[in-house]
Amino acid sequence: MPSPTPQSKSRFAICSRAVDLEGGNKTILVVDDNGAFRRFVRMLLEGGGYSVLEAQTCAEAVQVVTEYRAPIHLLLTDVMMPQVDGYQLSDYLRFHRPDMCVLYMSGYSGFSACRPDRSKLNVQILAKPFRKESLLLAVKEALSNGHGVTQEPSAVQP
């Protein structure tokens, strides 16, 4: 039997890593105002074994959380949203679902995406664009670390 080439070894490593990132039976709510990007994220997450709910607006996200009776394990939300930002949305939703973890995503880099009042919290922001492996790893870490902090809902409601 021929020995594997370095290229085939790297392919195997990538495949075995992907198996470790499988989602199991977790449900994720994806909130992003960009429909094409939201559908792309949904495809990646479903490919990783997750069940996915979608919302285009903060108001839709509130409706999903209100009407969906089963657990929602993770809120994956864009930081920059019209009317209400992702931080305000997560505060409001986690007040009603305190066990829901949160992972933020943003196309803005560095501190421009993180509000000063969040700088001392354990806030995880996934930079857009991202690869499937980066998304699945960030989701797995957020779920295992319980990212997000329960706070009173902000004065601005979605």
C-alpha positions, 0 to 999 in steps of 0.5 A: 500500500503506498504511503500517503502524500502530504497533500492527502494527509492534509485532506484527511486532517481537514475531514477529521476536523469537520467531523469534530465540528458536527452540530448534533441536535442544536437549534440556531437562530440566524439574524441578518438583514442580508437575505443572501448571506443569511441563506448562505449561513443557514446552508453552512450550519445545516451542512454542519448538522444544526437545525436553523431558524432565520429572521431578517429583522429584529422584530422577526427574531422576537416573533420566532423566539416567542412562537418557537416552543422548543429550545433555541441553543444559539443566537447568531446575529449580525452586529450592525442591524437597522433600527436595533443592533445585534447587542440590543437584540441579544439582550432582549431575547436572552432576557426571555430565553436566558439559556440561549448562547450568543455569537455575534458576526460583523463585517466591521473589524476590531473595536468598531464592531464592539460597543464600549459597554461590551468591551469588558464582557466575554463577547465573541465576534465572528468576522465576516466573511468566514469559511465554513470551518471557522463558522462551525468552530465559533458556533461550537465554542459559543455553545460550549462556553455559554457565551452571552450575558443575561441583562435587563432588556434594553430600553429600545425594544425590537 
